[in-house]
Amino acid sequence: MTHEEQIISVVQKTLPGVVSIMVGKDLAALEAKGFPFFGELPLDGLSEEEIVENLPKTDSGKIRTGGGSGFIVDPAGFILTNKHVVVDPDAEYTVSTPDEEKYSAKVLARDPINDVAVLKIDPSGRDLTALKLGDSTKILLGQSVVAVGNALGEFKNTVSTGIVSGLSRYITAVTDMEGHAERLRGLIQTDAAINPGNSGGPLVNLKAEVIGINSAVVFGAQNIGFAIPINKAKSDLEDVKKFGRIKKPFLGVRYVLLTKSLQSKLHSPCDYGALVLAESGGQAVIQGSAAEKAGIRERDIILEINGASINEKNSIEDVIEKFAIGDRLKLKFIRGTAEQECELALGERNEAK
């Protein structure tokens, strides 16, 4: 089989399991946030009511505010996608399958660390094509990959090909409509085009196995896209099926990773570690968390967790995801100019935190 024939075969096996996800909201909820921003839009002689009437809508009559792709991972109706596609807890989500069937979707869980979400639809006796999940620990630099997705049902069967260009990449990406950014870790870098059409869709190998979830693109750059390794999502899926939620160990601090440049700006005693710091008026140390119980305070600098140094390449999340809820860890930290240690038992993180 030629390389071209392999690609065609992969696409034919993958497309039946890829879905579009549409996001809808009530007009009243949007107006409460200032939508549709009439002062910023050219009216072109239309009334506000006429503009609203012409806005794209879902089948239930809600204003369509966005969407992305996803893919079926279980014939019972479980679907994986990006967290940023379904980040709004007040929105309505509709899934459209390749055979034009539409289903109301429930968001079962949003991964609090990775850009992953688990959805569920009721297939009502219909046959759904579930894609086979691969092993992202076996990915090799230079191997061929195919990115597949749909753009809100308007640009279906979007396919791009490329290779794995890098592994274990770290980027900061905007992950919701409010402009909040999250640091995504351990990503697969690919030169297969990832765009709003296939964000949330599968990145597959030449065995038609899903090895990643297409997640982000660097704007202004060419041929640089990123995907979440599928093993992270597999763990989330297993948790949801077993516990009804994603179970993640949780330390309970908000922080900034220190660097040499930040050291001088913040007058920090060291150029590595995690400076415990509140953001946007939130809590630096989450109430009731393991960190609070251990006595960690705002402005403390966490240097090590169980002997592992905390730095740009090894964040707190990178370290604690190797442990289980309830595991006891030893923290080394600086308070003022004094180096101290403490022990704590990891708690469980929930989405509200």
N, C-alpha and C positions, 0 to 999 in steps of 0.2 A: 504494500500500500504506500503510495507517495505521500509526502507531507501534506499536500493539498487535500488529498482524499481523507487523511486523518482528521484534518481540521473540519471538513464538511461533515464527517461522521460524528465528531464531537458536538458540533452545533445541532445536528439533527436529534441527538440523544438528549441534549440539554434544554433546548427551547421549550418542550412541553411542560417542564417544571418551573419555568420562570414566570413571575406574575408582576402586574402593575399594582401599585398601591396609591390610591387617591385620598387626599386629605380634605375634609369639608368642615366648615364651621358656620354656626348661625350668624346672621347679619348683625344681630344685637350684640353678640359677643365681640365681633370685630369692631363695631362702632364704639364700643366702650374703650377700645384702645386707639381710637382716632381714625380707624379705617372708614372709607377708602381714601382719606387724605385729599379731599377735594381741593384744598388750597394749593396742593402740589401737582395736581393733574390738569392737563389741558382739557377743558370741557367741550370744545369744538361745537358749541351751540346746543349741547345736550344738557338736560336737567340731571340733577343728582339721581333721581329715580330711574331715568333712562340708562344712566351709566351702570347702576346696580343691576338693572334688568339684563344688561348685556354681559355682565360678568359670567365667567364659566361656572357651572353648577354641577353638583353631583345629582344622581338620580333621585335622591330624597329632597332635592331643592336647596341644599346648603351651598354656600359659596365655596368653590374649590380653591384652596389656598396653597396647594403644593402636592408633592408626592414623590415617588421614586420606584424602585424595583425591590423584589424579594424573590425567594425561591422556596418551593415546597420540599420539606425534608422528611415528611411522614404522610402516608395516605390518609391518616386520620385528620389531617388539616393543619398540621404545624408548619409554620413558615418562619424563615430567618430573614432579617433585613438589618439596615443600620438603625441605631438608636436615633440619629438625627432626623431620619425620615418620619418617625412616629413619636417625636419628643413631646408634643402637646397633649397633656392629659385630658383636655376638654374637647379635643377634636373628634370627628367621626372618621373612621377609616374603612375604606372599601377596597376589596381585592378583586382584580379582574384577571381571569385565567386566559390562557391562549385560545381556548374554545369559546371565548366571549361570555362566559358565565361570570356573574358578579356576586360577591359574598360580603356580608358585613363581617368585619374583622375585629377581634378583641386583642388588645395588647396584654399579653400575660406577664411580661417582664421586660424591663430595660436594664441592661448591664450598667451598673454605676461606675465602672472603670473603663470598659471597652465600648466602642461604638457599635454595639450589638443589641438587637431586640428580638423577642420571640412573640409571634402572633399566632392566633388560632382562628380558623374558619370552620364552619359546619358543612362538610361536603354533601350532606343529605343523600347519601347513597351513591353519589357520583364517583367515578373513578378519578383519582388524582395521581399525577406522575410525580413521584418523589425522586430527587436527585441523590446520587450516592456521595457520601462524604468521604474525602480522602484523609491523609495524614500530613499535616503541614510541617511536621518535624523532618520529613523526608524530601522537602523541596530543595532543589539544587540551583545554583546560579547558572543562568543561561538556558534553563529548560523552557520549552515552549508552553504558552498559556493562552487561553481564550477568555475574554471578558464578555458577558452577555447581559442584556437588560432591556427594559421597556421604559419609555418616557411618558408616563401618565396615559398610556394607551394610545398616544398619538404617533409615536415613532417606535413601533413594535419591532421585535427581532433585531435590536441593535447589537451588532457583533463586532468585536475588534480583536486582533491577535498581536502577540508580541512574545517577549521572553521575561523571565525573572531577572530584573536588573540589580536587585539588592535585597538583603535580608536584615531583619532586626533594626529597621529604621525608626527614628523618633521624629515626630512632627507635632506642631501645635495647629489645631484646626478649629474653626467655628463649627459648633455642633447643635445650635438651636437658633430660632428666629430672633431671640433677644441679643444675639451677638456674643454669647458666652463661648469662651474657647476652652478646649481641653487638650491635654498633652496625650497623644496616642502613641503607644509604645509597641515595639516588636513587630512593626509592619512589614509586609511584603511590598517591595518596590517593583513596578513593572512599566515597560514602555507601551503596553497595550493601552489604547485610549480609554480612560475612565472619565465619563462626563455625566451630566444630570440624567442621562438616559439609562446608564447602567450602574449608577451608584445604588448600592443595596443588593445588586444582583450577584451572581456567582462568578468567581474566577476559577476556571477549571483547567485540569491538565489534559494531556492527550489520551488519557484513559476515561475521560468524561467524569472524573472525580472532582468534586468541589474542594479546592485547597485554600480558598479565601473568599471574603466578602468585600466586593469593591466598595471603597469608602471615601477616598479623598483624592483631590487633584491639586497641584500647586499652580495657582493662577499666574500667568505670565511666563510659565515655563512650558516647554514642549516635551512630550514623551516621558513625563514623570507622573505616575499615578500610584496609589497605595491601596492595599487591601488588608483587612483584618485576617490573621491566620485562622483557619477553620477550627483548629483544635480549641481555641478560646471559646468559640461559639458552641462547639460540641459539649463542652463542660456546662455552659449555660443551659443548653437544651436538656441535658440529663438532669440538672437540678430542677428545672421547671416540671418535667415529667414526674420526678420523684417527690419533690417537696411543694410544688405549686409556686415556687419563687426561685430566684437566683440567690444562692448562699455564697457570700463573699466574706472573708476575714476583714476586720475593720479596726484600724488603730484609733481614728477619731480626731485627726488634726488637719487643718488647712495650712499650707506652707508654700514657701518659695525656695526653690533649689538655688543655693549660693554658687557663684562663680567668682573668678578673680575680679571681673569688672564690677560685680555687685558688692564684693567685699569692700571696695573703696567707697562706693556710693552709700552703703549702709553702715560703714564703720564697723564692720563685723570682725571678730577676732580670728576668723578662718575663712578660707576660700572654697570650702565644700560643706556639705551637710544640708539639712532642711530647716530653714528658719520658720518657726511656727508663727503664722501671721494671719489675721483676719482679712477678709476681702469683702467689699461692698456691704459693710455693716454687719456681716455674719459673725459667727463664733469662730475664734481661732482654734479652740479646743471644744469639741462637741460635748454637750452636757450628757452625762451618763456613760460616756465612752470609756474604753480601756485606758486611753491616754489621761483623761480627767481623773480616773480612779487611781492612776499611778502618780499623780501630782504634776504632770506636764503643764507648763504655763505658756502663755503667749510670750514671744521673743526668745524662748529657749531655742537652741540649735541642736537638732538631733544629728549626731555624727555617725553612729553605728547602730545596727539592729542585729543582734546575735553575731557580732563580729564582722558583719558585712557593711562596708563603707557606703554612705549615702552621698551620691553625686549626680551630675547631669545624666550619666549613662546608667545609673542604678538608683531609681527613685524609691520612695517608701513603698509604693504599690508593687514595684518589681520584686522587692524583698518579701513582703508579707503574703503575696499570692502563692508563695512556695509553702506556706504553712496552712494549718487548718484552724477553724474557729475553736477557741479554747486552749490552743497551744500557748505555752508560757515563753515569753521572749525577754531578752535583756537589752535595754537601751543605754547607750552612752550619749550624753548630751552636755552642752555648755549652758550654764545660766550665769549671765554677767561675764565674769572671766574665769569662773570655777568649773572644772570638768566634774560631772556627776554621773551616777548610774542608777537605774531603777529596773524593776521587773514588773511585767504585766501579763495578763491573759487576754488574747485577742478576742474581741467581740464580733458580732455579726452586723454587717452593714445592710441597711435597707434603703430603698429609693428615695425616701423623704430626706435622708441625710445628704 
